[in-house]
């Protein structure tokens, strides 16, 4: 299925008590350009995110925004500041000796001393965080691809209609081309009779001139190639993404055939059809710029 380069996707989820939100959007670009924004504590996952995105899109400018909340997964650890506790005990004992007081102190009393007990949160395992990000990112990519596929289907349908119009124009040129030679032969014969008056006209000479003219204005080869390009264009649309670069090349070739036809023809009707043909090709070219 053909996919558009422009799209949006998002997902939220939780794994191993780690809450993750992923949003992503893309616009047209000649090559793949992925920009990832992660919390500073999760920058280790950037390469994995880029690789996952590259597995779903081949070209376009993609912005990925990831937020991670690990607070629920972090365990609180209470640690004793041994140096500070020793200093408190020493100070208590010295005070007791100096003033003749009871110098005993319980563990609970020591723990209540300022900053003796330090609360810390343990670091969440990087592998666990990466798995949580990867799981939600995959959901966001599915949503992202679904939107791009819907847009791509619309583009393919629109281009399909334009290709039908091109085929009709090719048929018009093919039907009109032999008539131009016959008309030229009649005009040439009438002109020669007018110039030569009563003198007899060499029919073989007329046929020779008409044959030369027919060879100069013949566009059979161009029309055959153009029809072949249209058929290949339809095949690529049916085959699906990535096809944007190939379609872009084909549209250039189709333009070349149309230009050659325009330069050869000396007929007003064919010239008008060629102009319409080129206008339609330009519309298709603009649509292709949105395709992956």
C-alpha positions as CSV (number, residue, x, y, z in Angstrom):
1,X,0.0,0.0,0.0
2,X,1.2,3.5,-0.9
3,X,1.9,5.6,2.2
4,X,2.1,9.4,2.6
5,X,5.2,10.9,4.0
6,X,3.1,13.2,6.2
7,X,1.4,11.7,9.3
8,X,0.9,11.7,13.0
9,X,0.8,9.0,15.6
10,X,0.7,8.7,19.4
11,X,0.4,6.2,22.2
12,X,0.4,6.0,26.0
13,X,1.2,2.9,28.1
14,X,2.8,1.5,31.2
15,X,5.1,-1.5,31.6
16,X,6.9,-2.6,34.8
17,X,5.3,0.5,36.5
18,X,7.0,2.8,34.0
19,X,4.6,5.2,32.3
20,X,5.6,6.2,28.7
21,X,4.0,8.6,26.3
22,X,5.1,8.8,22.6
23,X,4.0,11.3,20.0
24,X,5.4,11.5,16.5
25,X,4.8,13.5,13.3
26,X,6.4,13.7,9.9
27,X,6.5,16.0,6.9
28,X,8.0,15.7,3.4
29,X,11.7,15.3,3.0
30,X,14.0,13.9,0.3
31,X,15.7,11.5,2.7
32,X,15.0,10.1,6.2
33,X,15.7,12.6,8.9
34,X,14.7,11.4,12.4
35,X,14.7,13.8,15.4
36,X,14.2,12.2,18.9
37,X,13.5,14.1,22.1
38,X,13.9,12.0,25.3
39,X,14.3,12.9,29.0
40,X,17.9,13.4,29.8
41,X,17.9,10.3,32.0
42,X,16.8,8.2,29.1
43,X,19.1,9.3,26.3
44,X,20.6,5.8,26.2
45,X,17.4,4.7,24.4
46,X,17.8,7.2,21.5
47,X,19.6,4.8,19.0
48,X,16.9,2.1,19.6
49,X,14.1,4.7,19.0
50,X,15.8,5.8,15.7
51,X,16.2,2.2,14.5
52,X,12.5,1.4,15.2
53,X,11.4,4.5,13.3
54,X,13.7,3.6,10.4
55,X,12.0,0.2,10.2
56,X,8.7,1.9,9.4
57,X,9.6,4.8,7.1
58,X,12.2,5.2,4.4
59,X,12.0,9.0,3.8
60,X,10.6,12.1,5.5
61,X,11.4,14.4,8.4
62,X,10.1,12.6,11.5
63,X,10.0,14.2,15.0
64,X,9.5,11.8,17.9
65,X,8.7,13.1,21.4
66,X,9.0,10.6,24.3
67,X,8.1,11.3,28.0
68,X,9.0,8.7,30.7
69,X,7.8,8.6,34.3
70,X,9.8,6.0,36.4
71,X,8.7,7.3,39.8
72,X,6.4,4.4,40.5
73,X,9.1,1.9,39.6
74,X,11.8,3.4,41.7
75,X,12.4,1.9,45.2
76,X,13.2,4.2,48.1
77,X,16.5,3.2,49.8
78,X,17.4,4.5,53.3
79,X,21.1,4.8,53.9
80,X,23.1,5.5,57.1
81,X,25.7,8.3,56.9
82,X,28.2,6.4,59.0
83,X,30.7,9.3,59.3
84,X,28.0,11.7,60.5
85,X,26.6,9.1,62.9
86,X,30.1,8.6,64.4
87,X,30.5,12.3,64.8
88,X,27.2,12.6,66.6
89,X,28.1,9.7,69.0
90,X,31.5,11.2,69.8
91,X,30.0,14.6,70.5
92,X,27.3,13.0,72.8
93,X,29.9,11.0,74.8
94,X,32.2,14.0,75.1
95,X,29.3,16.1,76.4
96,X,28.4,13.4,78.9
97,X,32.0,13.2,80.3
98,X,32.3,16.9,80.5
99,X,29.1,17.4,82.5
100,X,28.9,14.0,84.3
101,X,25.8,12.9,82.4
102,X,24.5,9.6,81.2
103,X,26.1,9.1,77.8
104,X,23.9,6.2,76.5
105,X,22.0,6.8,73.3
106,X,19.6,4.5,71.5
107,X,19.7,3.6,67.8
108,X,16.3,5.4,67.4
109,X,17.7,8.5,69.0
110,X,20.7,8.4,66.7
111,X,18.5,7.9,63.6
112,X,16.6,11.1,64.5
113,X,19.7,13.2,64.4
114,X,19.6,15.6,61.3
115,X,20.8,14.0,58.1
116,X,22.0,10.7,59.7
117,X,19.5,8.8,57.6
118,X,19.5,9.6,53.9
119,X,16.6,8.7,51.6
120,X,17.5,7.8,48.1
121,X,15.7,6.4,45.0
122,X,17.4,3.4,43.4
123,X,18.2,3.8,39.7
124,X,15.7,2.0,37.4
125,X,17.4,-0.6,35.2
126,X,18.1,0.7,31.7
127,X,16.9,-2.5,30.1
128,X,13.6,-2.2,31.8
129,X,13.2,1.4,30.7
130,X,14.2,0.6,27.1
131,X,11.6,-2.2,27.0
132,X,8.9,0.1,28.2
133,X,9.7,2.8,25.7
134,X,9.9,0.2,22.9
135,X,6.5,-1.3,23.7
136,X,4.7,2.1,23.6
137,X,6.8,3.3,20.6
138,X,5.6,0.3,18.6
139,X,1.9,1.2,19.3
140,X,2.6,4.8,18.2
141,X,4.3,3.6,15.0
142,X,1.2,1.5,14.2
143,X,-1.0,4.5,14.7
144,X,1.4,6.6,12.6
145,X,1.5,4.1,9.8
146,X,-2.3,3.8,9.8
147,X,-2.7,7.5,9.2
148,X,0.0,7.5,6.5
149,X,-1.7,4.6,4.8
150,X,-5.1,6.4,4.7
151,X,-3.5,9.5,3.2
152,X,-1.5,7.4,0.8
153,X,-4.7,5.6,-0.4
154,X,-6.3,9.0,-1.2
155,X,-3.2,10.1,-3.1
156,X,-3.2,6.8,-5.1
157,X,-6.9,7.2,-6.0
158,X,-6.4,10.7,-7.1
159,X,-3.4,9.8,-9.3
160,X,-5.3,6.8,-10.7
161,X,-8.0,9.2,-12.0
162,X,-5.3,11.5,-13.5
163,X,-3.7,8.5,-15.3
164,X,-7.1,7.6,-16.8
165,X,-7.2,11.1,-18.2
166,X,-3.7,10.8,-19.6
167,X,-4.6,7.5,-21.3
168,X,-7.6,9.3,-22.9
169,X,-5.2,12.1,-24.2
170,X,-2.8,9.5,-25.6
171,X,-5.7,7.9,-27.5
172,X,-6.6,11.4,-28.9
173,X,-3.1,12.0,-30.1
174,X,-2.9,8.5,-31.7
175,X,-6.2,9.1,-33.5
176,X,-5.3,12.5,-34.7
177,X,-1.8,11.9,-35.8
178,X,-2.6,10.0,-39.1
179,X,-5.1,12.6,-40.0
180,X,-2.5,15.4,-40.0
181,X,-0.5,13.5,-42.6
182,X,-3.6,13.1,-44.9
183,X,-4.4,16.8,-44.4
184,X,-0.9,17.8,-45.3
185,X,-1.0,15.7,-48.4
186,X,-4.3,17.3,-49.6
187,X,-2.9,20.8,-48.9
188,X,0.3,20.1,-50.7
189,X,-1.5,18.7,-53.7
190,X,-3.9,21.7,-53.8
191,X,-0.9,24.1,-53.5
192,X,1.1,22.5,-56.3
193,X,-1.9,22.5,-58.6
194,X,-2.4,26.2,-57.9
195,X,1.2,27.0,-58.6
196,X,1.5,24.7,-61.7
197,X,-1.9,25.8,-63.1
198,X,-2.7,23.5,-66.0
199,X,0.5,21.5,-65.8
200,X,0.2,18.0,-64.6
201,X,1.1,17.2,-61.0
202,X,3.6,14.4,-60.3
203,X,1.7,12.2,-58.0
204,X,4.8,10.3,-56.9
205,X,6.4,13.6,-55.8
206,X,3.3,14.3,-53.7
207,X,3.6,10.9,-52.1
208,X,7.3,11.4,-51.4
209,X,6.8,14.7,-49.7
210,X,3.9,13.3,-47.7
211,X,6.1,10.4,-46.5
212,X,8.9,12.8,-45.4
213,X,6.4,14.9,-43.5
214,X,4.8,11.8,-41.9
215,X,8.2,10.7,-40.7
216,X,9.0,14.1,-39.2
217,X,5.7,14.4,-37.3
218,X,5.3,10.7,-36.3
219,X,4.8,10.3,-32.6
220,X,4.0,6.6,-32.5
221,X,7.1,5.8,-30.5
222,X,6.5,8.5,-28.0
223,X,2.9,7.3,-27.4
224,X,4.0,3.7,-27.0
225,X,6.5,4.7,-24.4
226,X,4.1,6.9,-22.7
227,X,1.5,4.1,-22.4
228,X,4.2,1.8,-21.1
229,X,5.2,4.4,-18.4
230,X,1.5,4.7,-17.4
231,X,1.2,1.0,-17.0
232,X,4.4,0.8,-14.9
233,X,3.1,3.7,-12.9
234,X,0.0,1.8,-12.0
235,X,2.0,-1.3,-11.1
236,X,4.1,0.7,-8.7
237,X,1.1,2.3,-7.1
238,X,-0.4,-1.2,-6.6
239,X,2.9,-2.6,-5.3
240,X,2.9,0.0,-2.4
241,X,5.6,1.9,-0.5
242,X,8.4,2.8,-0.8
243,X,7.8,3.9,-4.4
244,X,8.1,7.7,-4.3
245,X,11.6,7.9,-5.9
246,X,10.7,5.5,-8.7
247,X,7.5,7.3,-9.4
248,X,9.4,10.6,-9.5
249,X,11.7,9.2,-12.1
250,X,8.8,7.8,-14.2
251,X,7.1,11.2,-14.2
252,X,10.2,12.8,-15.6
253,X,10.3,10.2,-18.4
254,X,6.6,10.9,-19.1
255,X,7.2,14.6,-19.3
256,X,10.1,14.0,-21.7
257,X,7.8,12.0,-24.1
258,X,5.1,14.8,-23.9
259,X,7.7,17.4,-24.7
260,X,9.0,15.5,-27.6
261,X,5.5,15.0,-28.9
262,X,4.9,18.8,-28.6
263,X,8.1,19.7,-30.5
264,X,7.2,17.3,-33.3
265,X,3.6,18.2,-33.9
266,X,2.5,20.9,-36.3
267,X,-1.2,20.4,-35.5
268,X,-3.2,22.7,-33.3
269,X,-5.4,20.0,-31.9
270,X,-2.4,17.8,-30.9
271,X,-0.6,20.8,-29.5
272,X,-3.6,21.5,-27.2
273,X,-3.8,17.9,-26.1
274,X,-0.1,18.0,-25.3
275,X,-0.5,21.1,-23.2
276,X,-3.3,19.4,-21.2
277,X,-1.2,16.3,-20.9
278,X,1.7,18.3,-19.4
279,X,-0.6,20.1,-17.0
280,X,-1.9,16.8,-15.8
281,X,1.6,15.4,-15.4
282,X,2.6,18.4,-13.3
283,X,-0.4,17.7,-10.9
284,X,0.8,14.1,-10.6
285,X,4.3,15.2,-9.9
286,X,3.1,17.4,-7.0
287,X,1.2,14.5,-5.5
288,X,4.2,12.3,-5.7
289,X,6.2,14.7,-3.5
290,X,3.9,13.6,-0.7
291,X,4.6,9.9,-1.2
292,X,7.1,7.7,0.7
